[in-house]
Amino acid sequence: MAESQAPAAPGAPEKAGPNHGMRIFLIWIVLALVADLLIWFLWYPHLPPGRMTESARHQQFDIAVLGLAAAPVMLFVWTYFGYTLINWRHRDGDDDDGPPLFGHTGIQASWIAGTAVIVLAAFVFGTVELIVPDGAGAGEGPNPVWKPSGSNVLQVQVIGQQWQFTYRYPQFGGMESTQLLLPLNRPVAFHVTSLDVIHSFWAYQLGVKADANPGVDNVAYTTTRQLGGFTVRCSELCGIWHGAMFDSGQVVTPTTFLAWATRTQSIERRQGVLAALPPYALSYDPTVIPQLGQQVVKVAGITGANGYYYPPSDPVAP
């Protein structure tokens, strides 16, 4: 007959169970470290909108930082959930209640302190990233609080009109073009406005997006850092041909840009386009646009709202 196990002596210490908290922490820290390394070295370099400008580069960096911060939180929830299912799932014959839980001052204080640090850090990070790249002008209005330093800022006015963007260069006689060319390594101030309805200027790879409101000068800054083409779209529903309101622009060398801008200004002056255009201003009265005549459309290729100024591909004005 097998010997029965002797009962534990009264007052004897119970056998300590596994340290579940340490197990969860070790599993989580390994997974979080691997995830953050993958995010930083594999995902971050390919994130949109790329690194064509300072604003785009900082937006890419911001997304990567948010990913680095979010991955450990998500993995902790998954780790705790998986560990709970494996170790504390209901088993047959075990109908006892779990141990009673009471307040824990250390955990409560740590939770409050941790969340306060995270919120304040996010506030500081967001404020710095809003100002440092190119000032605070990112389509928030006509008078940004912080502006990029230096006197070499290229002024480009973006004029939204159904259904095309045109661009004026006040530093080159106020000439207007359907082409958007920017020089490399130069800060740019976009002054975005509209002649008719609300549009939205979205130069995706530049990391620039600003609403085009009639009678409003909406400022956005950036600094070009890479040569190449970029896409321009209207991202505000503006009428029946809103979906066709897109084109492209280019970042070129300073020499190429200067030659293009000077040549375009000379052509428009010689053909009378500059004289026909309204004087450069931060916003325009749309009622004067139809009075410019068909010569402006023919020579400059400028199309827009109010009357017959529609692209040739649009057969009927609504």
Secondary structure per residue as TSV (DSSP state, phi and psi in degrees):
chain	resnum	aa	ss	phi	psi
A	1	M	-	360.0	128.2
A	2	A	-	-67.1	143.4
A	3	E	-	-73.3	138.2
A	4	S	-	-78.9	147.9
A	5	Q	-	-71.6	130.4
A	6	A	-	-70.3	137.4
A	7	P	-	-65.3	150.0
A	8	A	-	-63.6	142.4
A	9	A	-	-63.6	141.6
A	10	P	T	-56.2	136.3
A	11	G	T	84.0	-2.7
A	12	A	-	-70.8	140.7
A	13	P	-	-67.5	139.0
A	14	E	-	-73.1	151.0
A	15	K	-	-67.5	127.5
A	16	A	-	-68.2	135.5
A	17	G	-	-81.5	176.2
A	18	P	-	-65.8	149.2
A	19	N	-	-82.5	90.3
A	20	H	H	-64.5	-36.9
A	21	G	H	-60.8	-43.2
A	22	M	H	-67.1	-39.3
A	23	R	H	-60.0	-48.6
A	24	I	H	-60.6	-42.5
A	25	F	H	-62.2	-45.2
A	26	L	H	-66.2	-41.6
A	27	I	H	-62.2	-45.6
A	28	W	H	-64.9	-44.0
A	29	I	H	-65.2	-35.5
A	30	V	H	-67.5	-47.7
A	31	L	H	-62.5	-42.3
A	32	A	H	-64.8	-40.7
A	33	L	H	-64.7	-43.6
A	34	V	H	-62.9	-44.2
A	35	A	H	-63.1	-44.1
A	36	D	H	-66.8	-36.0
A	37	L	H	-65.0	-41.0
A	38	L	H	-64.9	-41.0
A	39	I	I	-62.9	-45.6
A	40	W	I	-71.1	-42.5
A	41	F	I	-94.3	-26.1
A	42	L	I	-107.8	-40.1
A	43	W	I	-89.1	-45.3
A	44	Y	G	-54.5	-47.9
A	45	P	G	-62.6	-17.7
A	46	H	G	-109.6	8.9
A	47	L	-	-71.4	145.6
A	48	P	T	-73.9	157.7
A	49	P	T	-89.0	12.3
A	50	G	-	97.6	-160.3
A	51	R	S	-130.1	34.8
A	52	M	S	-73.7	-27.6
A	53	T	B	-136.6	170.9
A	54	E	H	-63.0	-43.0
A	55	S	H	-65.2	-40.3
A	56	A	H	-65.1	-42.5
A	57	R	H	-62.6	-41.0
A	58	H	H	-71.5	-34.0
A	59	Q	H	-65.4	-40.3
A	60	Q	H	-61.3	-43.9
A	61	F	H	-62.9	-41.8
A	62	D	H	-61.5	-43.5
A	63	I	H	-62.8	-40.8
A	64	A	H	-63.8	-42.0
A	65	V	H	-63.7	-42.2
A	66	L	H	-62.4	-39.3
A	67	G	H	-63.9	-42.2
A	68	L	H	-62.7	-35.1
A	69	A	H	-79.0	-34.2
A	70	A	H	-79.1	-34.0
A	71	A	H	-59.2	-48.0
A	72	P	H	-60.7	-37.2
A	73	V	H	-64.4	-47.8
A	74	M	H	-61.6	-42.8
A	75	L	H	-68.7	-31.4
A	76	F	H	-65.3	-43.5
A	77	V	H	-61.1	-46.5
A	78	W	H	-64.8	-40.9
A	79	T	H	-64.4	-46.8
A	80	Y	H	-62.9	-42.3
A	81	F	H	-63.7	-46.4
A	82	G	H	-64.9	-42.7
A	83	Y	H	-63.1	-38.8
A	84	T	H	-64.5	-44.7
A	85	L	H	-62.2	-36.2
A	86	I	H	-77.1	-43.0
A	87	N	H	-95.8	-30.5
A	88	W	S	-120.5	22.7
A	89	R	S	-70.2	159.6
A	90	H	-	-70.9	134.2
A	91	R	-	-118.1	150.7
A	92	D	T	-59.4	135.4
A	93	G	T	84.7	-6.8
A	94	D	-	-103.7	96.5
A	95	D	-	-113.9	14.1
A	96	D	-	-75.4	152.1
A	97	D	-	-73.8	153.2
A	98	G	-	-73.9	168.0
A	99	P	-	-65.7	144.2
A	100	P	-	-67.1	141.6
A	101	L	-	-111.9	138.6
A	102	F	-	-126.2	173.3
A	103	G	-	-60.6	149.4
A	104	H	-	-129.5	106.9
A	105	T	H	-59.9	-40.7
A	106	G	H	-63.1	-44.9
A	107	I	H	-65.9	-42.2
A	108	Q	H	-62.9	-44.3
A	109	A	H	-66.3	-40.0
A	110	S	H	-64.5	-40.0
A	111	W	H	-62.9	-46.1
A	112	I	H	-64.1	-45.8
A	113	A	H	-64.8	-43.0
A	114	G	H	-63.1	-47.2
A	115	T	H	-66.3	-35.7
A	116	A	H	-64.2	-42.7
A	117	V	H	-63.4	-42.9
A	118	I	H	-62.9	-45.5
A	119	V	H	-65.4	-44.4
A	120	L	H	-67.3	-38.3
A	121	A	H	-63.8	-41.4
A	122	A	H	-63.7	-38.1
A	123	F	H	-63.4	-47.6
A	124	V	H	-64.9	-45.7
A	125	F	H	-60.4	-46.7
A	126	G	H	-63.4	-40.0
A	127	T	H	-66.2	-44.7
A	128	V	H	-63.5	-43.9
A	129	E	H	-68.5	-24.5
A	130	L	H	-72.3	-33.8
A	131	I	H	-95.1	-44.9
A	132	V	T	-62.8	-46.4
A	133	P	T	-56.7	-55.6
A	134	D	T	-151.5	36.2
A	135	G	-	81.1	177.3
A	136	A	S	-87.9	1.7
A	137	G	-	-80.2	99.6
A	138	A	B	-134.9	43.9
A	139	G	S	85.6	25.2
A	140	E	S	-94.6	-2.9
A	141	G	-	145.9	-172.8
A	142	P	S	-84.1	-14.6
A	143	N	S	-130.2	76.4
A	144	P	-	-60.4	141.5
A	145	V	S	-68.9	-44.9
A	146	W	S	-109.8	133.8
A	147	K	-	-124.7	150.9
A	148	P	-	-63.8	144.0
A	149	S	-	-80.5	161.2
A	150	G	S	103.0	158.9
A	151	S	S	-107.8	5.9
A	152	N	-	-97.9	28.1
A	153	V	-	-77.9	127.2
A	154	L	E	-83.1	125.0
A	155	Q	E	-91.6	125.8
A	156	V	E	-132.0	121.1
A	157	Q	E	-94.7	127.4
A	158	V	E	-101.9	120.9
A	159	I	E	-113.7	110.9
A	160	G	E	-84.5	137.2
A	161	Q	E	-157.1	150.0
A	162	Q	T	-69.4	111.7
A	163	W	T	-133.6	74.3
A	164	Q	E	-162.9	150.2
A	165	F	E	-98.2	136.3
A	166	T	E	-120.7	163.9
A	167	Y	E	-133.8	127.5
A	168	R	E	-108.6	142.8
A	169	Y	E	-118.5	93.2
A	170	P	G	-63.8	-24.8
A	171	Q	G	-78.5	-3.1
A	172	F	G	-124.7	52.5
A	173	G	T	74.1	10.7
A	174	G	T	75.4	21.1
A	175	M	E	-65.6	148.6
A	176	E	E	-120.7	139.0
A	177	S	E	-142.4	153.6
A	178	T	S	-85.4	-4.3
A	179	Q	-	-98.8	140.5
A	180	L	E	-113.1	104.2
A	181	L	E	-114.7	138.8
A	182	L	E	-131.2	143.0
A	183	P	E	-82.9	152.4
A	184	L	T	-72.6	145.4
A	185	N	T	57.0	42.4
A	186	R	-	-136.3	133.8
A	187	P	E	-66.6	142.4
A	188	V	E	-126.9	135.4
A	189	A	E	-111.0	112.7
A	190	F	E	-89.4	125.0
A	191	H	E	-107.0	104.4
A	192	V	E	-101.4	127.4
A	193	T	E	-145.7	-179.1
A	194	S	E	-140.3	155.2
A	195	L	S	-99.8	-13.0
A	196	D	S	-140.5	-86.8
A	197	V	S	-104.8	-178.1
A	198	I	-	-78.4	123.1
A	199	H	E	-113.8	179.9
A	200	S	E	-144.5	118.0
A	201	F	E	-82.3	116.4
A	202	W	E	-128.2	100.5
A	203	A	E	-95.9	93.3
A	204	Y	G	-57.8	-56.0
A	205	Q	G	-70.3	-16.4
A	206	L	G	-83.0	-12.6
A	207	G	T	70.1	31.0
A	208	V	E	-120.5	130.1
A	209	K	E	-148.8	124.8
A	210	A	E	-149.7	136.1
A	211	D	E	-69.2	143.0
A	212	A	E	-106.4	102.4
A	213	N	-	-107.2	137.6
A	214	P	B	-58.4	133.3
A	215	G	T	74.9	10.0
A	216	V	-	-125.4	138.5
A	217	D	-	-100.8	105.8
A	218	N	E	-104.6	117.4
A	219	V	E	-99.9	137.5
A	220	A	E	-140.0	138.6
A	221	Y	E	-113.5	152.4
A	222	T	E	-161.2	170.3
A	223	T	E	-133.2	123.7
A	224	T	B	-73.2	142.4
A	225	R	-	-132.4	-14.7
A	226	Q	S	-138.7	143.8
A	227	L	-	-74.4	152.9
A	228	G	E	138.7	177.6
A	229	G	E	-92.0	158.7
A	230	F	E	-144.8	160.4
A	231	T	E	-99.1	137.8
A	232	V	E	-118.1	127.5
A	233	R	E	-134.3	155.8
A	234	C	E	-91.9	123.7
A	235	S	-	-110.6	24.6
A	236	E	S	-130.7	123.2
A	237	L	-	-55.9	117.6
A	238	C	-	-128.7	9.7
A	239	G	S	142.7	-173.2
A	240	I	T	-65.7	-30.7
A	241	W	T	-107.7	29.4
A	242	H	G	-56.8	-40.2
A	243	G	G	-64.4	-20.7
A	244	A	G	-97.5	5.7
A	245	M	-	-89.4	76.5
A	246	F	E	-150.9	152.3
A	247	D	E	-154.9	-160.2
A	248	S	E	-136.3	161.7
A	249	G	E	-134.0	179.3
A	250	Q	E	-143.6	141.5
A	251	V	E	-98.3	121.4
A	252	V	E	-123.5	174.3
A	253	T	-	-67.3	154.0
A	254	P	H	-56.6	-36.9
A	255	T	H	-64.8	-45.0
A	256	T	H	-63.2	-42.3
A	257	F	H	-63.5	-46.0
A	258	L	H	-62.2	-41.0
A	259	A	H	-64.2	-42.9
A	260	W	H	-65.0	-47.8
A	261	A	H	-64.0	-42.6
A	262	T	H	-65.2	-42.6
A	263	R	H	-65.5	-43.6
A	264	T	H	-64.2	-42.2
A	265	Q	H	-61.3	-42.3
A	266	S	H	-64.6	-42.6
A	267	I	H	-63.9	-44.4
A	268	E	H	-68.2	-33.8
A	269	R	H	-69.4	-43.6
A	270	R	H	-65.4	-35.5
A	271	Q	T	-92.3	4.1
A	272	G	T	83.9	7.9
A	273	V	H	-69.9	-43.0
A	274	L	H	-61.3	-37.9
A	275	A	H	-69.0	-31.0
A	276	A	H	-79.3	-28.6
A	277	L	S	-68.3	147.2
A	278	P	-	-64.8	150.5
A	279	P	-	-54.8	147.2
A	280	Y	-	-60.2	133.0
A	281	A	-	-149.8	164.6
A	282	L	S	-73.0	-19.0
A	283	S	S	-152.8	166.2
A	284	Y	-	-133.3	153.7
A	285	D	-	-83.1	112.8
A	286	P	G	-64.9	-16.3
A	287	T	G	-71.4	-16.2
A	288	V	G	-88.0	-13.1
A	289	I	G	-65.3	-44.4
A	290	P	G	-64.2	-15.4
A	291	Q	G	-83.7	-1.3
A	292	L	G	-75.5	-23.3
A	293	G	-	92.3	161.5
A	294	Q	H	-68.3	-20.4
A	295	Q	H	-63.9	-37.7
A	296	V	H	-63.8	-42.3
A	297	V	H	-64.9	-44.1
A	298	K	H	-67.2	-42.9
A	299	V	H	-83.0	-49.6
A	300	A	H	-90.7	-15.6
A	301	G	-	72.2	19.8
A	302	I	-	-84.9	123.8
A	303	T	-	-121.3	161.3
A	304	G	-	-178.6	-159.8
A	305	A	S	-92.3	-173.0
A	306	N	S	63.2	77.1
A	307	G	S	112.1	-133.9
A	308	Y	S	-98.3	14.7
A	309	Y	-	-85.5	74.6
A	310	Y	-	-125.5	148.7
A	311	P	-	-59.7	152.7
A	312	P	T	-59.9	-25.8
A	313	S	T	-75.0	-11.9
A	314	D	-	-96.4	105.7
A	315	P	-	-70.7	-32.7
A	316	V	S	-137.8	135.2
A	317	A	-	-79.3	132.6
A	318	P	-	-69.6	360.0
